[in-house]
Amino acid sequence: MQIGMIDAMRYVAALDPPLPEVNDELSRLLHEVLALADAGDQTLMGRGNNARQSAREIMRLRIACIRLLSASLPLTDYYSRQPTTRRKLTAVYFKSLYSTSPEVKEAAHDGLKVLLAHQSRLPKELLQTGLRPILMNLADPKRPSVACLEGLARLLVLLTIYFKVEIGHKLLDHYRVVADPQLLSTVAMTPVRAMEPIDKLVSLTNIFHLLPPTANMFLEPLTNAIVQTEAQMHYSAESPFSKPLAKFLERYPIDAADFLMRNLHLPRHVRTYRSIFQADLAPALAREIATRTPYLVDYCLRSGNAALLSPALQIFDDLSEFDINWFLDYPLVIDALLDVWRQVLPPPR
């Protein structure tokens, strides 16, 4: 079956109103497409006249099949009268989420999203079958691949209610195993840092903002781990961890601001936060930090602790860049800065 024909069927099935008639011929076609989407690569390579079909062509065929199946869901009334077919289709979506191809994962994610919109809860046995590969991989810190972790992230987007927040403990354990100090030191010396350990750590970090609401319990240990990783990798500006960490901090701006206030004396922590601010990745967090301006003035500028002057001035610099009205909203900053200036000036002769 040619990819072009499948794409054409997807197009006419997605029209409003859809062009194909719902009949036995369409049903047979969709069942054949479902079998193709479920088939292994070796099976697909053996089909047709071209036995040397490339991996790229197989991927395109798989994507086309998944998209046609998703587009035809309204036509088939979401297989409400064919529970066996619906279970098989759901299983194909789950399996495709673990693909190494981003396009296949995207197509499966979109299809599963449409299906779940009309079936709020999945059968327990189907859910267990679909989640078993990722849960088995999480049992061993050495097993999860980047593709596996990205599949978990997509599942969390769709199936948060089925996951317990405690999965975050397992993710943190994996992070600590992968973030071996000796390994990171070696990676830091390579010309290209986009190596598998870093990609895996970034993928692990990118899952935390998708966990259930009580995941703020992981804010401190995860941030500490990333600060340590960035230090070992000698990052001094925005890093691959800035964006995924920002997503997590942005979800809990009050908790994230409290954590920064407790760690102003630690330059590495301040640098990690500043990298996020300067990349404009967490506006809600920046606004929350801005509300702490009076505290920063009293604690850092008026406390007499010289070690806190630098982090306060750096954060004030970021806040003034984030909001041009920040100085107008907090005139006490100018007064405090003038006091500091007078203190450091040499006495007149």
C-alpha positions as CSV (number, residue, x, y, z in Angstrom):
1,M,0.0,0.0,0.0
2,Q,1.5,3.3,-1.1
3,I,2.2,6.1,1.4
4,G,0.7,8.6,-0.9
5,M,-2.6,6.7,-1.0
6,I,-2.8,6.5,2.7
7,D,-2.1,10.3,3.0
8,A,-4.8,10.9,0.5
9,M,-7.3,8.8,2.5
10,R,-6.3,10.8,5.6
11,Y,-7.0,14.0,3.8
12,V,-10.5,13.1,2.6
13,A,-11.3,11.5,6.0
14,A,-10.5,14.7,7.8
15,L,-12.7,16.9,5.6
16,D,-15.8,18.4,7.1
17,P,-18.0,16.6,6.3
18,P,-15.7,13.6,5.6
19,L,-15.8,12.2,2.1
20,P,-15.5,8.4,2.6
21,E,-18.6,6.4,3.2
22,V,-18.7,4.2,6.3
23,N,-18.9,0.7,4.8
24,D,-17.3,-2.6,4.8
25,E,-14.6,-1.5,2.3
26,L,-13.5,1.4,4.5
27,S,-13.5,-0.9,7.6
28,R,-11.3,-3.4,5.8
29,L,-8.9,-0.6,4.7
30,L,-8.6,0.7,8.3
31,H,-8.0,-2.8,9.7
32,E,-5.2,-3.3,7.1
33,V,-3.7,0.1,8.0
34,L,-3.9,-0.8,11.7
35,A,-2.0,-4.0,11.0
36,L,0.7,-2.0,9.1
37,A,1.0,0.4,12.0
38,D,1.5,-2.5,14.4
39,A,3.9,-4.4,12.3
40,G,7.6,-4.6,13.0
41,D,10.2,-3.0,10.8
42,Q,11.4,-6.3,9.4
43,T,7.8,-7.2,8.4
44,L,7.4,-3.9,6.6
45,M,10.7,-4.3,4.8
46,G,9.5,-7.5,3.4
47,R,6.3,-6.1,1.9
48,G,5.9,-5.0,-1.7
49,N,8.5,-5.2,-4.6
50,N,11.1,-3.2,-2.8
51,A,12.6,-5.5,-0.2
52,R,15.3,-2.9,0.5
53,Q,12.9,-0.3,1.7
54,S,14.8,2.2,3.7
55,A,14.3,2.9,7.4
56,R,13.1,6.4,6.4
57,E,10.4,5.0,4.1
58,I,9.2,2.6,6.9
59,M,9.0,5.5,9.3
60,R,7.0,7.5,6.8
61,L,4.7,4.6,6.2
62,R,4.2,4.2,10.0
63,I,3.4,7.9,10.4
64,A,1.0,7.9,7.5
65,C,-0.9,4.9,9.0
66,I,-1.1,6.3,12.5
67,R,-2.4,9.7,11.1
68,L,-5.0,8.0,8.9
69,L,-6.2,5.9,11.9
70,S,-6.5,9.1,14.0
71,A,-8.3,11.0,11.3
72,S,-10.8,8.2,10.8
73,L,-11.8,8.0,14.5
74,P,-14.9,10.2,14.2
75,L,-16.0,8.2,11.1
76,T,-15.8,5.0,13.1
77,D,-17.5,6.5,16.2
78,Y,-14.2,5.9,18.0
79,Y,-14.7,2.2,17.6
80,S,-17.3,2.3,20.3
81,R,-19.0,-0.8,18.9
82,Q,-15.6,-2.6,18.2
83,P,-13.9,-2.7,21.6
84,T,-11.3,-5.2,20.4
85,T,-10.2,-2.9,17.6
86,R,-10.2,0.1,19.9
87,R,-7.9,-1.7,22.4
88,K,-5.6,-2.7,19.6
89,L,-5.5,0.8,18.3
90,T,-4.8,2.2,21.8
91,A,-2.0,-0.4,22.2
92,V,-0.4,0.8,18.9
93,Y,-0.5,4.4,20.1
94,F,1.2,3.4,23.3
95,K,3.9,1.3,21.5
96,S,4.5,4.1,19.1
97,L,5.2,6.6,21.9
98,Y,8.4,4.7,22.6
99,S,9.6,5.0,19.0
100,T,13.0,6.6,18.4
101,S,11.4,8.8,15.7
102,P,10.1,12.1,16.9
103,E,7.5,12.2,14.1
104,V,6.1,8.8,15.0
105,K,5.9,9.8,18.7
106,E,4.1,13.0,17.7
107,A,1.6,11.2,15.5
108,A,0.9,8.7,18.3
109,H,0.6,11.4,20.9
110,D,-2.0,13.3,18.8
111,G,-4.0,10.1,18.1
112,L,-4.1,9.0,21.7
113,K,-5.1,12.5,22.8
114,V,-8.1,12.4,20.4
115,L,-9.1,8.9,21.6
116,L,-8.8,9.8,25.3
117,A,-11.0,12.9,24.7
118,H,-13.9,10.4,24.0
119,Q,-12.8,7.8,26.6
120,S,-11.9,9.4,29.8
121,R,-10.6,6.3,31.5
122,L,-8.7,3.3,30.0
123,P,-9.3,-0.3,30.9
124,K,-6.9,-1.4,33.6
125,E,-5.3,-4.2,31.7
126,L,-4.8,-2.0,28.6
127,L,-3.2,0.7,30.8
128,Q,-0.9,-1.8,32.5
129,T,0.2,-3.2,29.1
130,G,0.8,0.3,27.7
131,L,2.8,1.5,30.7
132,R,4.8,-1.7,31.3
133,P,7.7,-0.9,29.0
134,I,8.4,2.5,30.6
135,L,7.9,1.1,34.2
136,M,10.3,-1.8,33.5
137,N,12.9,0.6,32.1
138,L,12.6,2.9,35.2
139,A,13.4,-0.1,37.4
140,D,17.0,0.1,36.3
141,P,18.8,3.4,36.1
142,K,21.0,2.2,33.2
143,R,18.1,1.2,31.0
144,P,16.0,4.3,30.2
145,S,17.0,5.8,26.9
146,V,16.3,9.4,25.8
147,A,13.5,8.1,23.6
148,C,12.0,6.2,26.5
149,L,12.1,9.3,28.7
150,E,10.5,11.4,26.0
151,G,7.8,8.8,25.7
152,L,7.2,9.0,29.5
153,A,6.8,12.8,29.2
154,R,4.2,12.4,26.5
155,L,2.3,9.9,28.6
156,L,2.3,12.2,31.6
157,V,0.8,15.0,29.4
158,L,-2.1,12.7,28.6
159,L,-2.4,10.4,31.6
160,T,-1.3,12.4,34.7
161,I,-4.2,11.0,36.7
162,Y,-2.8,7.5,36.3
163,F,0.7,8.4,37.8
164,K,1.7,8.8,41.4
165,V,3.9,11.7,42.3
166,E,6.3,9.2,43.9
167,I,7.7,8.4,40.4
168,G,9.7,11.6,41.0
169,H,11.9,9.8,43.5
170,K,12.8,7.2,40.9
171,L,13.6,9.9,38.4
172,L,15.8,11.7,40.9
173,D,17.6,8.4,41.6
174,H,18.2,8.0,37.8
175,Y,19.5,11.5,37.6
176,R,22.0,11.0,40.4
177,V,23.3,7.8,38.8
178,V,23.7,9.3,35.3
179,A,25.2,12.5,36.7
180,D,28.4,10.7,37.8
181,P,31.0,13.4,38.7
182,Q,33.8,11.7,36.9
183,L,31.7,11.1,33.8
184,L,30.5,14.7,33.7
185,S,34.1,16.0,34.1
186,T,35.1,13.9,31.0
187,V,32.1,15.1,29.0
188,A,32.9,18.7,30.0
189,M,36.2,18.4,28.2
190,T,34.8,17.3,24.9
191,P,34.2,19.8,22.1
192,V,30.6,18.8,21.6
193,R,28.6,18.5,24.8
194,A,25.4,17.2,23.3
195,M,26.3,13.6,24.4
196,E,24.0,10.9,25.6
197,P,24.5,11.5,29.3
198,I,23.6,15.2,29.0
199,D,20.7,14.4,26.7
200,K,19.4,11.9,29.2
201,L,19.8,14.3,32.2
202,V,17.9,17.0,30.3
203,S,15.1,14.5,29.4
204,L,14.9,13.5,33.0
205,T,14.6,17.1,34.1
206,N,12.0,17.8,31.5
207,I,9.6,15.3,33.1
208,F,9.2,17.0,36.5
209,H,7.0,19.8,35.4
210,L,4.5,17.2,34.2
211,L,4.2,15.3,37.5
212,P,1.1,15.7,39.7
213,P,0.6,18.9,41.7
214,T,2.4,17.8,44.8
215,A,5.7,17.5,42.8
216,N,6.9,20.7,44.4
217,M,8.5,18.3,47.0
218,F,11.2,17.7,44.4
219,L,12.0,21.4,43.8
220,E,14.9,21.5,46.2
221,P,16.7,18.2,45.4
222,L,16.2,18.6,41.7
223,T,17.5,22.2,41.6
224,N,20.5,21.3,43.8
225,A,21.3,18.4,41.4
226,I,21.2,20.7,38.4
227,V,23.2,23.4,40.1
228,Q,25.9,20.7,40.8
229,T,25.7,19.4,37.2
230,E,26.1,22.9,35.7
231,A,29.1,23.5,37.9
232,Q,30.8,20.3,36.9
233,M,30.1,21.1,33.3
234,H,31.5,24.6,33.7
235,Y,28.4,26.3,32.4
236,S,28.4,30.1,33.2
237,A,25.3,31.1,31.2
238,E,22.2,29.5,29.8
239,S,22.6,25.7,29.7
240,P,20.7,22.8,28.3
241,F,19.1,22.5,31.7
242,S,17.8,26.0,31.9
243,K,14.6,25.5,29.9
244,P,13.4,22.2,31.5
245,L,14.2,23.5,35.0
246,A,12.5,26.8,34.2
247,K,9.3,24.9,33.3
248,F,9.4,23.2,36.7
249,L,10.2,26.4,38.7
250,E,7.5,28.3,36.7
251,R,4.9,25.9,37.9
252,Y,5.7,26.7,41.6
253,P,6.9,30.3,41.5
254,I,6.4,30.9,45.3
255,D,8.3,27.8,46.3
256,A,11.0,28.6,43.7
257,A,11.4,32.1,45.0
258,D,11.5,30.9,48.6
259,F,14.3,28.5,47.6
260,L,16.3,31.3,46.0
261,M,15.9,33.5,49.1
262,R,17.3,30.7,51.2
263,N,20.3,30.3,48.9
264,L,21.4,33.8,48.1
265,H,24.7,33.1,49.7
266,L,25.5,30.4,47.2
267,P,26.8,31.9,43.9
268,R,26.1,28.7,41.9
269,H,22.5,28.7,42.8
270,V,22.2,32.4,42.0
271,R,23.9,31.8,38.6
272,T,21.5,29.0,37.7
273,Y,18.5,31.2,38.5
274,R,20.0,34.2,36.6
275,S,20.5,32.1,33.5
276,I,16.8,31.4,33.5
277,F,15.9,35.1,34.1
278,Q,18.2,36.3,31.4
279,A,16.8,33.9,28.8
280,D,13.2,35.0,29.8
281,L,12.2,31.4,30.5
282,A,10.2,32.0,33.7
283,P,8.2,35.3,33.8
284,A,5.9,34.2,36.6
285,L,9.0,33.4,38.8
286,A,10.6,36.7,37.9
287,R,7.4,38.6,38.9
288,E,7.4,36.7,42.2
289,I,11.0,37.5,42.8
290,A,10.2,41.2,42.1
291,T,7.7,41.1,45.0
292,R,10.5,40.1,47.3
293,T,12.4,43.4,46.5
294,P,11.9,44.9,50.0
295,Y,13.2,41.6,51.6
296,L,16.2,41.7,49.3
297,V,17.0,45.3,50.2
298,D,16.8,44.6,53.9
299,Y,18.5,41.2,53.9
300,C,21.3,41.9,51.3
301,L,21.9,45.6,51.2
302,R,21.2,46.8,54.8
303,S,22.3,43.7,56.7
304,G,26.0,44.6,56.6
305,N,26.9,41.3,55.0
306,A,29.2,42.1,52.2
307,A,28.9,38.6,50.7
308,L,25.2,39.3,49.9
309,L,25.8,42.5,48.0
310,S,26.9,40.9,44.7
311,P,23.9,38.5,44.4
312,A,21.4,41.2,45.2
313,L,22.9,43.6,42.7
314,Q,22.9,40.9,40.0
315,I,19.3,40.0,40.7
316,F,18.3,43.7,40.7
317,D,20.0,44.0,37.3
318,D,17.9,41.1,35.9
319,L,14.7,42.5,37.4
320,S,15.3,45.9,35.8
321,E,15.8,44.2,32.5
322,F,12.7,42.1,33.0
323,D,10.4,45.1,33.9
324,I,11.3,48.6,32.9
325,N,9.0,50.0,35.6
326,W,10.6,48.0,38.4
327,F,12.7,50.9,39.7
328,L,9.6,53.1,39.7
329,D,7.6,50.5,41.6
330,Y,10.4,50.1,44.2
331,P,12.1,53.4,44.8
332,L,13.5,52.1,48.1
333,V,16.1,50.3,45.9
334,I,17.7,53.6,44.8
335,D,17.9,54.8,48.4
336,A,19.5,51.6,49.5
337,L,22.0,51.6,46.6
338,L,23.0,55.2,47.4
339,D,23.6,54.1,51.0
340,V,25.8,51.3,49.8
341,W,27.6,53.6,47.5
342,R,28.4,56.1,50.3
343,Q,29.6,53.2,52.5
344,V,32.2,52.0,49.9
345,L,33.4,55.5,48.9
346,P,36.7,56.5,50.5
347,P,36.3,59.2,53.1
348,P,37.0,62.7,51.8
349,R,40.5,64.1,52.6
